[in-house]
Amino acid sequence: MNMNYNIFKIYYKIGRALPFEVRRFPRGVQTLWYSSQSVLVTKIIPRGQYGEAWGYYLKDGERSDSYWCSKDINEPQPIPCCGCGGWTLVRVIGQPTKQPDSELELLKGKRKLIKLTDLMPFGKYKNVPISVIKEKDPSYFQWMLANLRDYDFEE
């Protein structure tokens, strides 16, 4: 799933299934350090496109201690940075409770959907196919995923 999504966008895209596991790659940075850490999201309180997300910190797939969550606490804790981009889906554990959001629902949220076949609408690569940018300049492509706030990317 797109690395520029926040936890709420992932929640809607998977049909509001709970629980699900996510991992954070801030600003497109993928390192071994981040690959061992994830969050198990167990509760969402929506408020429009955002809201509150609750869950547990995982290290190597097991409950662990973090600055925001202790493994000894049985109640889910508020997840920091849940509304920020840079989250990616690891796995869905629960069953969807609603049909996943469609492209039309995304557009109603005043966000533009970009596909690999589309042309870049602005900037350094204006009118260049997104697929070409991804192939020829992967670092720019990662920057684009992490920083374009008004766009959603669909592979």
N, C-alpha and C positions, 0 to 999 in steps of 0.2 A: 504494500500500500504506500501511497505517496508519503514522503518524509516531511512534507510541509503541512500536514494535517495537525489539528489539535485533537485532544481526546474526544471532544464533543462531535467533531466532524466524523471521526472514526466510529463512534457510537451510532450515529445516524446512518452511516454507510453500511454498517453490518446489521441493520434492521433492529437496532436497540437491544441487542443481545447482551446479557450480563451473566456471569462475569466474562471479561476478556483481558488479555495480557498485551501490554504495549511497551515499547522501548523508546528512549529519547536519543536523538542524534542532533544536538544543538547546532544550528547554522550549517547543517550538512556534514558535520564532522563525524566520521565513522572510525572509531578506534577500538582496539581490543578491550580497553577499560569500559567503554559503554556497552559492549556486546555481552558482558556478564551480568548487567543490571537490567531489571525490568520492573514494571508495576502491574499488579493484578487489580484491575478496576472492578469494584463490586457494587458501586452505587453511584447513580447520576441523578442530580437534581437540576433539570434543565431550566434555564431562564433565557428564552429566545435562542440564539445561536450558541450561547455559552452556558454558564451556570456553575455548579459545584460538582466535583468528581471526588469520590472516596475510594480508598483501597489500601493495599499493602505493598511494601517494598520487597522485591525479590533479588537475591544475589545467586547466580548460577541455578536459578529455578526454585530456590528454597526461601522461605521467609527469613528475613535478616533485619538487623538494626540499621537505621539511617537517621540522619538529623531530623527527619520529619515523622518517622514511624519506628516504633519499637516492636520487635518480634514477639514480645511478651504481652502486648496489648491485643485483646481479642476483637475489639471493635475496629472497623475500618477507619482510617485517618484521612483528613483532607489532603489531596494530592497537589503539591505545589506545581506551578507552571502548567496546569492542565489546559488552560486556554491559549497557551503559546503554541506556535507551530513547531515542527521538528519531531513529532511523534510518529512512530510507525507501528503497525499492527504485528504482533508476534503470533497470537492464536486467539480464536474465539472458543470459549468453553461452553457458554450458555446458548440457548436457542433464540433465534430472532422472534421478537414480539410484534413486529410490523414489517411490511415490505421495505427493503432498503431504499433510501432516497434516490429518486431518479434524477436524470440530467435536468429535467424541467424544474424540479424542486430546488436544485442547486441554483439555477438561474433566477428563481424567484427571490433568493437570498441576495440578489444584486452582485453575485460573484460570477465571473466569467470562467467557463470551462475551456481549457486548452488541451488539445490532443496532439500526439506525435505528428499527425498529418497536417496540423495547422501551421500557419506562418507566424513568426514572432511579431506581435503587434507594435513594438516600439524598441527604442534603444539601439545599442551597438549592432544587434543582429536583426534589425527591422526587416520584415519580408523574407527572412530565411526560414525554411522549414525547421520545426522544433527537433525533428529526428536528426537533421544535419548538425544542429547545435549540440545535441546529446553525444553524437559520434565524434565531432571535430574538436569540441571544447568542453570536456566533461566537468572541469572545475567551474566554468560559467553556468553550466546546466545545474550543478548542485547548488550554486549560489542562487540561481533563479528559483529553484524549488523551496529554498529556505527563506527567501526574502520577498517574493511577490505576494502581497497581502490580499489583493483584489482578484486573484486568479486561483483556480483549482486545476491541478494537472491530472489528466487521466491517461494511463498507458493503454 
